[in-house]
C-alpha cells in the first residue's frame, strides 16, 4: 500500500498568524493578562497578518512600541516581539535595569519578560541577556522565525532594502550586496522553518563566458568592467544552505524545535539576468492593471471619493487582500479580457434573477 501523501502546508499568511498567536497564547492563558511590546520592524511584520483587535482578543491589555515612552504594567508579564539586534535587546533589558546614577532603583515596567525573536538570536546577544540585570525576570526566550512579509497566501517578500536592484547589480554598490543577500537568506530561512520543510537548493549558474570577470570580494570593478552576469544566484544559494545547515545543527543541539515534514520541496534560486525581457513586458492580469491605474498604499490599500444618490460626498477607504476581498483573491490573476467577460456574464445572471434590478436596468 502506498504511503499517504503528506498534508499540504497552509498558506504563509495563516502560518505566520498562527505562530504569533500561539506564542502569545502560551503566556496569556485563560485568566491571565499580558502586555505585548514590539520594536518597529517586528510590529511591521505582525501588522501584515494581524489587526490590533485580533491580538487584544487573546488576553492582551495593550500593544506597545518598544522605542516609545510606555505606561508600565508592573503586575503583568510582557511578551516582547523583537528583531534579534543589539539595539532591541538593550531596550528590553533597560525595562528591568536600575536607573544609572540614581539614588534608588528604577521600578520595573513589567513583572516578567517573555522574549520572542523574529529570527535566530546570535550567541553574543543570548550571553548578554544571561548576564544582564533583566536575567532574573526573563522567563522564556524563543525564536519564531517570522522574518518574511507574506503579501499573498503563496507569495512573500525577502527584499531587505529600499533599492535591491541597485544593491545587487550596480558596480558602485558592492558594499551593500553582501548585506542584502545575507538579509534575504534570513527571510528565506524563516519561511522554510515556518513551512516545516527540508528543501534541496538548486540555483542558476551562468555560462563561464558570461561570468568571465568578477571583481574581488569588497573591491570596486574598474570603470566599464562591471560583471556582465554576476553570480548572484550562486551566492544566494550558498547563504541559504549555510543558514539551513546552521539551523539543523541548532536542532541537534536541542536549542531549536525540530522541523516537521519532510515535505518534498526544492528551492530554485534565480536572478534577474536569467530573463532580461520580463521587466519590460506589460502584464494584462487584473492585478497588474489595478497596480497601473490605482495608487495603492502598501500595495493593498486605496481611497477614493464618491457622491451618494442623495448628492452627499463620501470618502471610502478599501483594502485589496485575501482576508477582506474574496473576489480579489479569486480573480486577481485572470487576464483582463477574460475577467471583463466573466463580470459581464455574472451581471447578466444577477439582473435575470432579481426583478427589481431588472426593472431599474430596463427603466
C-alpha positions as CSV (number, residue, x, y, z in Angstrom):
1,X,0.0,0.0,0.0
2,X,1.5,3.4,-0.9
3,X,2.3,5.8,1.9
4,X,-0.3,8.6,2.3
5,X,0.8,11.9,0.9
6,X,1.9,14.5,3.4
7,X,-0.6,17.1,4.4
8,X,-0.4,20.2,2.2
9,X,1.1,23.2,4.1
10,X,-1.2,26.0,5.0
11,X,-0.7,29.4,3.4
12,X,2.2,31.5,4.6
13,X,-0.2,34.1,5.9
14,X,-2.0,31.5,8.1
15,X,1.3,30.1,9.2
16,X,2.7,33.5,10.3
17,X,-0.5,34.4,12.1
18,X,-0.7,31.1,13.9
19,X,3.0,31.3,15.1
20,X,2.4,34.7,16.5
21,X,-0.9,34.0,18.2
22,X,0.3,30.6,19.6
23,X,3.4,32.3,21.1
24,X,1.3,35.0,22.8
25,X,-1.2,32.4,23.9
26,X,1.4,30.4,25.8
27,X,1.9,33.4,28.1
28,X,-1.6,34.8,28.1
29,X,-3.6,31.7,29.1
30,X,-7.1,31.6,30.5
31,X,-7.5,34.2,33.3
32,X,-4.0,35.6,32.6
33,X,-3.4,39.0,31.1
34,X,-0.3,40.4,29.5
35,X,1.2,43.3,27.5
36,X,2.8,42.9,24.1
37,X,5.8,45.1,23.4
38,X,7.3,45.2,19.8
39,X,10.0,47.1,18.0
40,X,9.2,48.8,14.7
41,X,10.4,46.0,12.4
42,X,8.6,43.3,14.3
43,X,5.4,45.4,14.6
44,X,5.5,45.8,10.8
45,X,5.7,42.0,10.4
46,X,2.8,41.4,12.8
47,X,0.7,44.1,11.2
48,X,0.8,42.4,7.8
49,X,-1.2,39.4,9.1
50,X,-3.0,40.6,12.3
51,X,-5.1,43.6,13.2
52,X,-4.6,45.0,16.6
53,X,-8.1,43.9,17.8
54,X,-7.2,40.3,16.9
55,X,-4.2,40.5,19.2
56,X,-6.2,42.1,22.0
57,X,-8.7,39.2,21.9
58,X,-6.0,36.9,23.4
59,X,-5.9,38.4,26.9
60,X,-3.6,41.3,25.8
61,X,-4.4,44.6,27.5
62,X,-2.1,46.7,25.4
63,X,0.3,46.6,22.4
64,X,3.2,49.0,23.0
65,X,6.1,50.2,20.8
66,X,9.5,49.5,22.3
67,X,11.1,52.8,21.2
68,X,8.4,55.0,22.8
69,X,7.8,56.0,26.4
70,X,5.4,53.4,27.7
71,X,2.9,53.0,30.5
72,X,4.3,50.4,33.0
73,X,2.3,47.4,34.0
74,X,4.4,46.1,36.9
75,X,1.8,43.5,37.8
76,X,1.7,41.9,34.4
77,X,4.0,39.9,32.2
78,X,5.3,41.4,29.0
79,X,5.6,39.5,25.7
80,X,8.4,41.1,23.7
81,X,8.4,40.5,19.9
82,X,11.8,41.7,18.7
83,X,14.2,41.5,15.9
84,X,17.5,39.9,17.1
85,X,19.6,43.1,17.2
86,X,21.8,44.7,19.9
87,X,19.5,47.8,20.0
88,X,16.3,45.9,20.6
89,X,17.9,43.6,23.2
90,X,19.4,46.7,25.0
91,X,16.0,48.4,25.1
92,X,14.3,45.3,26.5
93,X,17.0,44.9,29.2
94,X,16.6,48.6,30.1
95,X,13.0,47.9,31.2
96,X,14.3,45.8,34.1
97,X,17.5,47.6,34.9
98,X,18.2,50.2,37.6
99,X,18.4,53.8,36.6
100,X,22.1,54.8,36.1
101,X,23.4,57.2,38.8
102,X,20.0,57.2,40.6
103,X,19.8,57.1,44.3
104,X,17.1,54.4,44.2
105,X,16.5,51.6,41.7
106,X,14.1,52.3,38.9
107,X,10.8,50.4,39.1
108,X,10.4,47.6,36.6
109,X,7.9,48.2,33.8
110,X,6.6,44.7,33.9
111,X,6.5,41.7,36.3
112,X,8.4,39.3,34.0
113,X,9.6,39.1,30.4
114,X,9.0,36.6,27.6
115,X,11.3,37.3,24.7
116,X,10.1,36.2,21.2
117,X,12.6,36.9,18.5
118,X,11.7,37.1,14.8
119,X,14.8,35.2,13.7
120,X,17.8,33.4,15.1
121,X,19.3,35.0,18.2
122,X,23.1,35.3,17.9
123,X,25.1,33.7,20.7
124,X,26.6,37.0,21.9
125,X,23.2,38.6,22.4
126,X,22.0,35.5,24.2
127,X,25.0,35.7,26.5
128,X,24.3,39.4,27.0
129,X,20.7,38.6,28.2
130,X,22.0,35.9,30.6
131,X,24.4,38.4,32.3
132,X,22.1,41.4,32.3
133,X,20.1,42.8,35.2
134,X,17.0,41.6,33.4
135,X,18.1,37.9,33.6
136,X,16.2,37.1,36.9
137,X,12.9,38.4,35.2
138,X,13.3,36.6,31.9
139,X,11.1,33.6,31.8
140,X,11.3,32.4,28.2
141,X,13.4,33.1,25.1
142,X,12.1,31.8,21.8
143,X,12.9,32.2,18.1
144,X,9.7,32.4,16.0
145,X,11.4,32.7,12.5
146,X,8.8,35.1,11.1
147,X,11.1,37.4,9.2
148,X,9.2,37.5,6.0
149,X,6.4,39.5,4.6
150,X,3.6,37.4,3.0
151,X,1.8,39.7,0.7
152,X,-0.3,36.8,-0.6
153,X,-1.0,33.3,0.6
154,X,1.8,31.8,-1.5
155,X,3.9,34.9,-2.2
156,X,6.3,36.6,0.3
157,X,9.0,39.2,0.0
158,X,12.6,38.9,1.0
159,X,13.6,42.5,0.0
160,X,16.0,43.7,2.7
161,X,16.5,47.3,1.4
162,X,14.6,50.0,-0.5
163,X,16.7,49.6,-3.7
164,X,17.6,45.9,-4.0
165,X,18.3,46.0,-7.8
166,X,20.8,48.8,-7.3
167,X,22.5,46.9,-4.4
168,X,22.7,43.7,-6.2
169,X,23.6,44.8,-9.7
170,X,25.3,48.2,-9.6
171,X,29.1,48.1,-9.7
172,X,29.0,51.1,-7.3
173,X,27.1,49.2,-4.6
174,X,29.2,46.1,-4.0
175,X,29.4,47.1,-0.3
176,X,25.7,46.6,0.0
177,X,25.4,43.4,-2.0
178,X,26.6,41.0,0.8
179,X,24.4,42.6,3.4
180,X,21.3,42.4,1.2
181,X,22.0,38.8,0.2
182,X,22.5,37.8,3.8
183,X,19.3,39.5,5.0
184,X,17.3,37.9,2.1
185,X,18.7,34.5,3.1
186,X,17.5,35.1,6.7
187,X,14.0,35.7,5.4
188,X,14.0,32.6,3.2
189,X,15.1,30.6,6.3
190,X,12.1,32.0,8.3
191,X,9.7,30.9,5.6
192,X,11.4,27.4,5.4
193,X,11.1,27.0,9.2
194,X,7.5,28.1,9.2
195,X,6.6,25.6,6.5
196,X,8.5,22.9,8.3
197,X,10.3,21.6,5.2
198,X,13.8,20.4,4.5
199,X,14.4,21.7,0.9
200,X,17.0,20.9,-1.6
201,X,18.8,24.0,-3.0
202,X,19.1,24.5,-6.8
203,X,20.5,27.6,-8.4
204,X,21.3,29.1,-11.8
205,X,25.0,29.4,-12.7
206,X,25.8,31.5,-15.8
207,X,28.0,30.1,-18.5
208,X,31.7,30.6,-17.9
209,X,31.9,33.2,-20.7
210,X,29.1,35.3,-19.1
211,X,30.9,35.4,-15.8
212,X,34.4,35.6,-17.1
213,X,35.1,38.7,-15.0
214,X,34.2,39.0,-11.4
215,X,35.5,41.7,-9.1
216,X,37.4,40.5,-6.0
217,X,35.3,40.5,-2.8
218,X,34.9,44.0,-1.5
219,X,36.7,45.6,-4.5
220,X,35.1,48.0,-6.9
221,X,35.3,47.0,-10.5
222,X,37.2,49.3,-12.9
223,X,35.1,51.6,-14.9
224,X,33.5,49.7,-17.8
225,X,34.5,46.3,-16.2
226,X,31.2,45.6,-14.3
227,X,30.4,41.9,-14.4
228,X,28.1,41.1,-17.3
229,X,26.3,38.4,-15.2
230,X,27.4,38.3,-11.6
231,X,26.8,35.0,-9.8
232,X,24.1,36.4,-7.5
233,X,22.0,33.2,-7.6
234,X,25.0,31.1,-6.6
235,X,26.0,33.4,-3.8
236,X,22.4,33.5,-2.5
237,X,22.1,29.7,-2.7
238,X,25.3,29.3,-0.7
239,X,24.0,31.6,2.0
240,X,20.6,29.8,2.2
241,X,22.3,26.4,2.5
242,X,24.7,27.7,5.2
243,X,21.8,29.1,7.3
244,X,19.9,25.8,6.9
245,X,22.9,23.8,8.0
246,X,23.3,26.1,11.0
247,X,19.7,25.7,11.9
248,X,19.9,21.9,11.6
249,X,22.9,22.0,14.0
250,X,20.9,24.0,16.5
251,X,18.1,21.5,16.2
252,X,20.5,18.6,17.0
253,X,21.9,20.6,20.0
254,X,18.3,20.9,21.3
255,X,18.1,24.7,21.1
256,X,15.6,24.6,18.2
257,X,12.4,22.7,17.8
258,X,12.9,20.1,15.0
259,X,11.3,20.9,11.7
260,X,8.1,18.9,10.9
261,X,7.8,17.4,7.4
262,X,9.5,16.2,5.5
263,X,7.6,17.6,2.5
264,X,9.1,17.1,-0.9
265,X,10.5,20.5,-1.7
266,X,13.1,22.4,-3.7
267,X,14.2,26.0,-3.6
268,X,15.2,27.2,-7.0
269,X,17.3,30.4,-6.9
270,X,17.3,32.6,-10.0
271,X,18.4,36.1,-10.6
272,X,17.0,38.7,-12.9
273,X,19.7,38.1,-15.5
274,X,18.0,34.8,-16.4
275,X,15.3,36.8,-18.1
276,X,16.0,40.4,-19.1
277,X,12.8,40.8,-21.1
278,X,10.2,40.2,-18.5
279,X,10.5,43.5,-16.7
280,X,10.0,45.3,-20.0
281,X,6.8,43.4,-20.8
282,X,3.4,44.5,-19.5
283,X,1.2,42.1,-17.7
284,X,-2.5,42.1,-18.6
285,X,-3.8,40.4,-15.5
286,X,-6.4,42.1,-13.3
287,X,-3.8,42.6,-10.6
288,X,-1.3,44.3,-12.9
289,X,-4.0,46.6,-14.3
290,X,-5.0,47.6,-10.8
291,X,-1.4,48.5,-9.9
292,X,-1.1,50.5,-13.0
293,X,-4.2,52.6,-12.5
294,X,-4.5,53.0,-8.8
295,X,-2.0,54.4,-6.3
296,X,-2.1,51.6,-3.7
297,X,-0.7,52.4,-0.2
298,X,1.5,49.5,0.8
299,X,0.4,47.6,-2.3
300,X,-3.1,46.8,-0.9
301,X,-4.9,49.9,0.4
302,X,-6.6,52.6,-1.6
303,X,-9.0,55.5,-1.0
304,X,-11.4,57.3,-3.3
305,X,-14.3,59.8,-3.1
306,X,-17.8,59.4,-4.5
307,X,-21.1,61.3,-4.5
308,X,-24.1,59.4,-3.0
309,X,-27.5,59.2,-4.5
310,X,-28.5,62.0,-2.1
311,X,-25.8,64.2,-3.5
312,X,-23.5,63.9,-0.4
313,X,-19.8,63.5,-0.8
314,X,-18.4,60.3,0.7
315,X,-14.8,59.2,1.3
316,X,-14.2,55.5,1.1
317,X,-11.1,53.5,2.2
318,X,-10.7,50.0,0.9
319,X,-8.2,47.2,1.0
320,X,-7.4,44.5,-1.6
321,X,-6.4,41.5,0.4
322,X,-7.3,37.8,0.6
323,X,-8.8,38.3,4.0
324,X,-11.2,41.2,3.1
325,X,-12.0,40.7,-0.6
326,X,-12.9,37.3,-1.8
327,X,-13.3,38.5,-5.4
328,X,-9.9,39.9,-5.4
329,X,-8.4,36.6,-4.3
330,X,-10.4,34.7,-6.9
331,X,-9.9,37.0,-10.0
332,X,-6.6,38.9,-9.5
333,X,-4.6,36.5,-11.7
334,X,-7.1,36.4,-14.5
335,X,-6.4,38.1,-17.9
336,X,-8.3,41.3,-18.0
337,X,-10.3,40.3,-21.1
338,X,-11.4,37.1,-19.5
339,X,-12.4,38.9,-16.4
340,X,-14.3,41.5,-18.3
341,X,-16.4,38.8,-19.9
342,X,-16.8,37.0,-16.6
343,X,-18.1,40.1,-14.9
344,X,-20.5,40.8,-17.7
345,X,-21.9,37.3,-17.5
346,X,-22.2,37.5,-13.7
347,X,-24.0,40.8,-14.0
348,X,-26.5,39.3,-16.5
349,X,-27.2,36.5,-14.2
350,X,-27.8,38.9,-11.3
351,X,-30.2,41.0,-13.4
352,X,-32.2,38.0,-14.6
353,X,-32.5,36.6,-11.1
354,X,-33.6,39.9,-9.5
355,X,-36.8,41.6,-10.7
356,X,-36.1,45.0,-9.0
357,X,-32.6,45.3,-10.5
358,X,-34.1,44.2,-13.9
359,X,-36.7,46.9,-13.7
360,X,-34.1,49.5,-12.8
361,X,-31.9,48.5,-15.7
362,X,-34.7,48.4,-18.2
363,X,-36.1,51.7,-17.0
